[in-house]
Amino acid sequence: MGKKYTEEELQKLDKSALINLFITTQESMQAQLDQLNQNMERLIEQIAIANNQRYGRKSEKLDVVDGQLDLSSMFFNEAEALTATSWIPEPPIDDVVKPSKPRKEKRKTRRRP
């Protein structure tokens, strides 16, 4: 950073010197701002990479591993497996739905004051 001027020193400077001083100060502030923006972008990128490594998809995860059974095709596709092998008739509604019993009425109890 440059020299710090007092108010008296600035009043003694002529107009062209003040303009040059202001322009150099402005350029130095813009350079510092650009540097801070670059640092901020780098930090944002580092945070995104760290979050991806911590919470993202892991490299060990594979869709299918050689020599391992695929249980999803065996258990979750029952409808397709049953229709492909044999046809099973639908059971009658009486076997599936049990008749409900009527509910008993609750007796109301009186509270004594």
VEXDREN-2710 file (C-alpha; in Angstrom, 1 decimal):
% VEXDREN-2710
k/r/px/py/pz
1/MET/0.0/0.0/0.0
2/GLY/1.1/3.6/-0.6
3/LYS/1.9/6.4/1.7
4/LYS/-0.8/7.8/4.0
5/TYR/-1.3/11.5/3.4
6/THR/-2.6/13.9/6.0
7/GLU/-5.3/16.5/5.2
8/GLU/-2.7/19.3/5.2
9/GLU/-0.5/17.4/2.7
10/LEU/-3.5/16.7/0.4
11/GLN/-4.5/20.4/0.5
12/LYS/-0.9/21.4/-0.6
13/LEU/-1.0/19.1/-3.7
14/ASP/-2.1/20.5/-7.0
15/LYS/-5.1/19.2/-9.0
16/SER/-3.1/16.9/-11.4
17/ALA/-1.3/15.3/-8.4
18/LEU/-4.7/14.6/-6.7
19/ILE/-6.1/13.1/-9.9
20/ASN/-3.1/10.8/-10.3
21/LEU/-3.3/9.8/-6.6
22/PHE/-7.0/9.1/-6.9
23/ILE/-6.5/7.0/-10.1
24/THR/-3.7/4.9/-8.5
25/THR/-5.8/4.4/-5.4
26/GLN/-8.8/3.3/-7.5
27/GLU/-6.6/0.9/-9.5
28/SER/-5.1/-0.6/-6.4
29/MET/-8.6/-1.1/-4.9
30/GLN/-9.8/-2.7/-8.1
31/ALA/-6.8/-5.1/-8.1
32/GLN/-7.6/-6.0/-4.4
33/LEU/-11.2/-6.6/-5.3
34/ASP/-10.3/-8.9/-8.2
35/GLN/-8.0/-10.9/-6.0
36/LEU/-10.7/-11.3/-3.3
37/ASN/-13.2/-12.4/-5.9
38/GLN/-10.7/-15.0/-7.2
39/ASN/-10.1/-16.3/-3.7
40/MET/-13.8/-16.5/-3.0
41/GLU/-14.4/-18.5/-6.3
42/ARG/-11.6/-20.9/-5.3
43/LEU/-13.1/-21.3/-1.8
44/ILE/-16.6/-22.0/-3.3
45/GLU/-15.1/-24.6/-5.6
46/GLN/-13.2/-26.2/-2.8
47/ILE/-16.4/-26.4/-0.7
48/ALA/-18.3/-27.9/-3.6
49/ILE/-15.6/-30.5/-4.1
50/ALA/-15.5/-31.3/-0.4
51/ASN/-19.3/-31.7/-0.2
52/ASN/-19.3/-33.9/-3.3
53/GLN/-16.6/-36.1/-1.7
54/ARG/-18.4/-36.3/1.6
55/TYR/-22.0/-36.6/0.4
56/GLY/-21.7/-37.5/-3.2
57/ARG/-21.8/-40.8/-4.9
58/LYS/-19.0/-43.1/-3.8
59/SER/-16.7/-44.8/-6.3
60/GLU/-17.2/-48.2/-4.7
61/LYS/-20.9/-48.3/-5.6
62/LEU/-21.5/-50.5/-8.6
63/ASP/-24.7/-51.5/-10.2
64/VAL/-23.9/-55.2/-10.5
65/VAL/-20.9/-57.0/-8.9
66/ASP/-19.7/-60.2/-10.6
67/GLY/-20.6/-63.3/-8.7
68/GLN/-23.3/-61.6/-6.7
69/LEU/-27.0/-62.4/-6.9
70/ASP/-29.4/-59.7/-8.1
71/LEU/-32.2/-59.9/-5.6
72/SER/-34.2/-57.1/-7.1
73/SER/-35.0/-59.1/-10.2
74/MET/-36.0/-62.1/-8.0
75/PHE/-38.2/-60.4/-5.4
76/PHE/-39.5/-57.1/-6.8
77/ASN/-40.7/-58.3/-10.2
78/GLU/-43.1/-61.0/-8.8
79/ALA/-45.9/-60.0/-11.2
80/GLU/-43.7/-60.5/-14.2
81/ALA/-42.2/-63.7/-12.9
82/LEU/-45.7/-65.2/-12.2
83/THR/-47.1/-64.3/-15.5
84/ALA/-44.1/-65.7/-17.3
85/THR/-44.1/-69.1/-15.5
86/SER/-47.7/-69.9/-14.8
87/TRP/-51.1/-68.3/-14.5
88/ILE/-52.7/-68.3/-11.0
89/PRO/-56.5/-67.7/-10.8
90/GLU/-57.7/-64.9/-8.5
91/PRO/-59.3/-66.2/-5.2
92/PRO/-63.0/-65.5/-4.6
93/ILE/-63.8/-62.3/-2.7
94/ASP/-65.2/-64.2/0.3
95/ASP/-61.8/-65.8/0.9
96/VAL/-60.0/-62.4/0.7
97/VAL/-62.4/-60.1/2.6
98/LYS/-63.6/-61.2/6.0
99/PRO/-67.0/-59.9/7.2
100/SER/-66.7/-57.3/9.9
101/LYS/-68.5/-57.6/13.2
102/PRO/-70.9/-54.8/14.2
103/ARG/-69.5/-52.5/16.8
104/LYS/-71.0/-52.4/20.3
105/GLU/-72.3/-49.1/21.5
106/LYS/-70.3/-47.5/24.3
107/ARG/-72.1/-46.6/27.4
108/LYS/-71.9/-43.0/28.4
109/THR/-70.9/-42.5/32.0
110/ARG/-72.0/-39.5/33.9
111/ARG/-69.5/-37.4/35.8
112/ARG/-70.6/-36.3/39.2
113/PRO/-69.8/-32.7/40.1
END
